[in-house]
């Protein structure tokens, strides 16, 4: 079973102000879910720490952040 966690990522240590209202909505409407936020550096660290060097190299080689975010989202669910 997939754990009940709402994962979010953004490039900086704090999500943008425009996202705060949405985050509160997600946590209010899903009280049994945990909320986890990771910035770009934390995502990179996660991939490096939990996957092999080939996977990490592929992740690092992706040309744009949204592609890295997509890989990271699949990785945290995995």
Chimera marker file (.cmm) of the C-alpha trace (Angstrom):
<marker_set name="trace">
<marker id="1" x="0.000" y="0.000" z="0.000" r="1" g="1" b="0" radius="0.5"/>
<marker id="2" x="1.240" y="3.469" z="-0.834" r="1" g="1" b="0" radius="0.5"/>
<marker id="3" x="1.609" y="5.589" z="2.325" r="1" g="1" b="0" radius="0.5"/>
<marker id="4" x="-0.766" y="8.523" z="2.697" r="1" g="1" b="0" radius="0.5"/>
<marker id="5" x="1.700" y="11.303" z="2.058" r="1" g="1" b="0" radius="0.5"/>
<marker id="6" x="1.172" y="14.453" z="0.056" r="1" g="1" b="0" radius="0.5"/>
<marker id="7" x="4.530" y="15.155" z="-1.561" r="1" g="1" b="0" radius="0.5"/>
<marker id="8" x="5.427" y="18.548" z="-2.968" r="1" g="1" b="0" radius="0.5"/>
<marker id="9" x="8.614" y="19.880" z="-4.483" r="1" g="1" b="0" radius="0.5"/>
<marker id="10" x="9.816" y="23.285" z="-5.531" r="1" g="1" b="0" radius="0.5"/>
<marker id="11" x="13.230" y="24.691" z="-6.284" r="1" g="1" b="0" radius="0.5"/>
<marker id="12" x="13.613" y="26.756" z="-3.102" r="1" g="1" b="0" radius="0.5"/>
<marker id="13" x="13.588" y="25.959" z="0.614" r="1" g="1" b="0" radius="0.5"/>
<marker id="14" x="10.102" y="27.423" z="0.972" r="1" g="1" b="0" radius="0.5"/>
<marker id="15" x="7.199" y="27.108" z="-1.436" r="1" g="1" b="0" radius="0.5"/>
<marker id="16" x="6.054" y="30.325" z="-3.099" r="1" g="1" b="0" radius="0.5"/>
<marker id="17" x="3.437" y="32.371" z="-1.250" r="1" g="1" b="0" radius="0.5"/>
<marker id="18" x="0.862" y="31.680" z="-3.958" r="1" g="1" b="0" radius="0.5"/>
<marker id="19" x="1.056" y="27.958" z="-3.062" r="1" g="1" b="0" radius="0.5"/>
<marker id="20" x="0.502" y="28.329" z="0.694" r="1" g="1" b="0" radius="0.5"/>
<marker id="21" x="-3.313" y="28.531" z="0.386" r="1" g="1" b="0" radius="0.5"/>
<marker id="22" x="-3.330" y="25.339" z="-1.689" r="1" g="1" b="0" radius="0.5"/>
<marker id="23" x="-1.087" y="23.529" z="0.784" r="1" g="1" b="0" radius="0.5"/>
<marker id="24" x="-3.433" y="24.426" z="3.638" r="1" g="1" b="0" radius="0.5"/>
<marker id="25" x="-6.359" y="23.180" z="1.577" r="1" g="1" b="0" radius="0.5"/>
<marker id="26" x="-4.657" y="19.848" z="0.881" r="1" g="1" b="0" radius="0.5"/>
<marker id="27" x="-3.816" y="19.263" z="4.529" r="1" g="1" b="0" radius="0.5"/>
<marker id="28" x="-7.260" y="20.388" z="5.742" r="1" g="1" b="0" radius="0.5"/>
<marker id="29" x="-9.127" y="18.149" z="3.303" r="1" g="1" b="0" radius="0.5"/>
<marker id="30" x="-6.795" y="15.200" z="3.862" r="1" g="1" b="0" radius="0.5"/>
<marker id="31" x="-6.267" y="15.087" z="7.642" r="1" g="1" b="0" radius="0.5"/>
<marker id="32" x="-5.010" y="11.494" z="7.592" r="1" g="1" b="0" radius="0.5"/>
<marker id="33" x="-2.242" y="12.301" z="5.116" r="1" g="1" b="0" radius="0.5"/>
<marker id="34" x="1.197" y="13.544" z="6.040" r="1" g="1" b="0" radius="0.5"/>
<marker id="35" x="2.559" y="16.516" z="4.119" r="1" g="1" b="0" radius="0.5"/>
<marker id="36" x="6.172" y="16.482" z="2.930" r="1" g="1" b="0" radius="0.5"/>
<marker id="37" x="7.981" y="19.245" z="1.094" r="1" g="1" b="0" radius="0.5"/>
<marker id="38" x="11.355" y="18.903" z="-0.607" r="1" g="1" b="0" radius="0.5"/>
<marker id="39" x="13.408" y="21.527" z="-2.389" r="1" g="1" b="0" radius="0.5"/>
<marker id="40" x="15.685" y="20.785" z="-5.339" r="1" g="1" b="0" radius="0.5"/>
<marker id="41" x="18.694" y="19.978" z="-3.152" r="1" g="1" b="0" radius="0.5"/>
<marker id="42" x="16.668" y="17.614" z="-0.955" r="1" g="1" b="0" radius="0.5"/>
<marker id="43" x="15.309" y="15.863" z="-4.049" r="1" g="1" b="0" radius="0.5"/>
<marker id="44" x="18.823" y="15.420" z="-5.388" r="1" g="1" b="0" radius="0.5"/>
<marker id="45" x="20.012" y="14.090" z="-2.030" r="1" g="1" b="0" radius="0.5"/>
<marker id="46" x="17.106" y="11.619" z="-1.947" r="1" g="1" b="0" radius="0.5"/>
<marker id="47" x="17.936" y="10.252" z="-5.390" r="1" g="1" b="0" radius="0.5"/>
<marker id="48" x="21.641" y="10.037" z="-4.523" r="1" g="1" b="0" radius="0.5"/>
<marker id="49" x="20.985" y="8.296" z="-1.181" r="1" g="1" b="0" radius="0.5"/>
<marker id="50" x="18.356" y="5.750" z="-2.255" r="1" g="1" b="0" radius="0.5"/>
<marker id="51" x="19.280" y="4.855" z="-5.835" r="1" g="1" b="0" radius="0.5"/>
<marker id="52" x="22.392" y="3.611" z="-7.598" r="1" g="1" b="0" radius="0.5"/>
<marker id="53" x="24.977" y="5.810" z="-9.282" r="1" g="1" b="0" radius="0.5"/>
<marker id="54" x="23.630" y="5.138" z="-12.788" r="1" g="1" b="0" radius="0.5"/>
<marker id="55" x="20.164" y="6.333" z="-11.808" r="1" g="1" b="0" radius="0.5"/>
<marker id="56" x="21.649" y="9.356" z="-10.032" r="1" g="1" b="0" radius="0.5"/>
<marker id="57" x="23.728" y="10.223" z="-13.107" r="1" g="1" b="0" radius="0.5"/>
<marker id="58" x="20.639" y="10.012" z="-15.310" r="1" g="1" b="0" radius="0.5"/>
<marker id="59" x="18.769" y="12.279" z="-12.871" r="1" g="1" b="0" radius="0.5"/>
<marker id="60" x="21.598" y="14.834" z="-12.836" r="1" g="1" b="0" radius="0.5"/>
<marker id="61" x="21.754" y="14.847" z="-16.638" r="1" g="1" b="0" radius="0.5"/>
<marker id="62" x="18.122" y="15.875" z="-17.096" r="1" g="1" b="0" radius="0.5"/>
<marker id="63" x="18.125" y="19.316" z="-18.723" r="1" g="1" b="0" radius="0.5"/>
<marker id="64" x="15.213" y="21.014" z="-16.948" r="1" g="1" b="0" radius="0.5"/>
<marker id="65" x="13.900" y="21.037" z="-13.402" r="1" g="1" b="0" radius="0.5"/>
<marker id="66" x="10.419" y="19.795" z="-14.222" r="1" g="1" b="0" radius="0.5"/>
<marker id="67" x="11.923" y="16.601" z="-15.654" r="1" g="1" b="0" radius="0.5"/>
<marker id="68" x="13.886" y="16.066" z="-12.445" r="1" g="1" b="0" radius="0.5"/>
<marker id="69" x="10.729" y="16.705" z="-10.427" r="1" g="1" b="0" radius="0.5"/>
<marker id="70" x="8.848" y="14.072" z="-12.445" r="1" g="1" b="0" radius="0.5"/>
<marker id="71" x="11.567" y="11.474" z="-11.815" r="1" g="1" b="0" radius="0.5"/>
<marker id="72" x="11.722" y="12.395" z="-8.120" r="1" g="1" b="0" radius="0.5"/>
<marker id="73" x="7.908" y="12.033" z="-7.753" r="1" g="1" b="0" radius="0.5"/>
<marker id="74" x="8.040" y="8.530" z="-9.226" r="1" g="1" b="0" radius="0.5"/>
<marker id="75" x="11.026" y="7.711" z="-7.004" r="1" g="1" b="0" radius="0.5"/>
<marker id="76" x="9.347" y="8.727" z="-3.720" r="1" g="1" b="0" radius="0.5"/>
<marker id="77" x="6.322" y="6.596" z="-4.564" r="1" g="1" b="0" radius="0.5"/>
<marker id="78" x="8.593" y="3.687" z="-5.481" r="1" g="1" b="0" radius="0.5"/>
<link id1="1" id2="2" r="1" g="1" b="0" radius="0.2"/>
<link id1="2" id2="3" r="1" g="1" b="0" radius="0.2"/>
<link id1="3" id2="4" r="1" g="1" b="0" radius="0.2"/>
<link id1="4" id2="5" r="1" g="1" b="0" radius="0.2"/>
<link id1="5" id2="6" r="1" g="1" b="0" radius="0.2"/>
<link id1="6" id2="7" r="1" g="1" b="0" radius="0.2"/>
<link id1="7" id2="8" r="1" g="1" b="0" radius="0.2"/>
<link id1="8" id2="9" r="1" g="1" b="0" radius="0.2"/>
<link id1="9" id2="10" r="1" g="1" b="0" radius="0.2"/>
<link id1="10" id2="11" r="1" g="1" b="0" radius="0.2"/>
<link id1="11" id2="12" r="1" g="1" b="0" radius="0.2"/>
<link id1="12" id2="13" r="1" g="1" b="0" radius="0.2"/>
<link id1="13" id2="14" r="1" g="1" b="0" radius="0.2"/>
<link id1="14" id2="15" r="1" g="1" b="0" radius="0.2"/>
<link id1="15" id2="16" r="1" g="1" b="0" radius="0.2"/>
<link id1="16" id2="17" r="1" g="1" b="0" radius="0.2"/>
<link id1="17" id2="18" r="1" g="1" b="0" radius="0.2"/>
<link id1="18" id2="19" r="1" g="1" b="0" radius="0.2"/>
<link id1="19" id2="20" r="1" g="1" b="0" radius="0.2"/>
<link id1="20" id2="21" r="1" g="1" b="0" radius="0.2"/>
<link id1="21" id2="22" r="1" g="1" b="0" radius="0.2"/>
<link id1="22" id2="23" r="1" g="1" b="0" radius="0.2"/>
<link id1="23" id2="24" r="1" g="1" b="0" radius="0.2"/>
<link id1="24" id2="25" r="1" g="1" b="0" radius="0.2"/>
<link id1="25" id2="26" r="1" g="1" b="0" radius="0.2"/>
<link id1="26" id2="27" r="1" g="1" b="0" radius="0.2"/>
<link id1="27" id2="28" r="1" g="1" b="0" radius="0.2"/>
<link id1="28" id2="29" r="1" g="1" b="0" radius="0.2"/>
<link id1="29" id2="30" r="1" g="1" b="0" radius="0.2"/>
<link id1="30" id2="31" r="1" g="1" b="0" radius="0.2"/>
<link id1="31" id2="32" r="1" g="1" b="0" radius="0.2"/>
<link id1="32" id2="33" r="1" g="1" b="0" radius="0.2"/>
<link id1="33" id2="34" r="1" g="1" b="0" radius="0.2"/>
<link id1="34" id2="35" r="1" g="1" b="0" radius="0.2"/>
<link id1="35" id2="36" r="1" g="1" b="0" radius="0.2"/>
<link id1="36" id2="37" r="1" g="1" b="0" radius="0.2"/>
<link id1="37" id2="38" r="1" g="1" b="0" radius="0.2"/>
<link id1="38" id2="39" r="1" g="1" b="0" radius="0.2"/>
<link id1="39" id2="40" r="1" g="1" b="0" radius="0.2"/>
<link id1="40" id2="41" r="1" g="1" b="0" radius="0.2"/>
<link id1="41" id2="42" r="1" g="1" b="0" radius="0.2"/>
<link id1="42" id2="43" r="1" g="1" b="0" radius="0.2"/>
<link id1="43" id2="44" r="1" g="1" b="0" radius="0.2"/>
<link id1="44" id2="45" r="1" g="1" b="0" radius="0.2"/>
<link id1="45" id2="46" r="1" g="1" b="0" radius="0.2"/>
<link id1="46" id2="47" r="1" g="1" b="0" radius="0.2"/>
<link id1="47" id2="48" r="1" g="1" b="0" radius="0.2"/>
<link id1="48" id2="49" r="1" g="1" b="0" radius="0.2"/>
<link id1="49" id2="50" r="1" g="1" b="0" radius="0.2"/>
<link id1="50" id2="51" r="1" g="1" b="0" radius="0.2"/>
<link id1="51" id2="52" r="1" g="1" b="0" radius="0.2"/>
<link id1="52" id2="53" r="1" g="1" b="0" radius="0.2"/>
<link id1="53" id2="54" r="1" g="1" b="0" radius="0.2"/>
<link id1="54" id2="55" r="1" g="1" b="0" radius="0.2"/>
<link id1="55" id2="56" r="1" g="1" b="0" radius="0.2"/>
<link id1="56" id2="57" r="1" g="1" b="0" radius="0.2"/>
<link id1="57" id2="58" r="1" g="1" b="0" radius="0.2"/>
<link id1="58" id2="59" r="1" g="1" b="0" radius="0.2"/>
<link id1="59" id2="60" r="1" g="1" b="0" radius="0.2"/>
<link id1="60" id2="61" r="1" g="1" b="0" radius="0.2"/>
<link id1="61" id2="62" r="1" g="1" b="0" radius="0.2"/>
<link id1="62" id2="63" r="1" g="1" b="0" radius="0.2"/>
<link id1="63" id2="64" r="1" g="1" b="0" radius="0.2"/>
<link id1="64" id2="65" r="1" g="1" b="0" radius="0.2"/>
<link id1="65" id2="66" r="1" g="1" b="0" radius="0.2"/>
<link id1="66" id2="67" r="1" g="1" b="0" radius="0.2"/>
<link id1="67" id2="68" r="1" g="1" b="0" radius="0.2"/>
<link id1="68" id2="69" r="1" g="1" b="0" radius="0.2"/>
<link id1="69" id2="70" r="1" g="1" b="0" radius="0.2"/>
<link id1="70" id2="71" r="1" g="1" b="0" radius="0.2"/>
<link id1="71" id2="72" r="1" g="1" b="0" radius="0.2"/>
<link id1="72" id2="73" r="1" g="1" b="0" radius="0.2"/>
<link id1="73" id2="74" r="1" g="1" b="0" radius="0.2"/>
<link id1="74" id2="75" r="1" g="1" b="0" radius="0.2"/>
<link id1="75" id2="76" r="1" g="1" b="0" radius="0.2"/>
<link id1="76" id2="77" r="1" g="1" b="0" radius="0.2"/>
<link id1="77" id2="78" r="1" g="1" b="0" radius="0.2"/>
</marker_set>
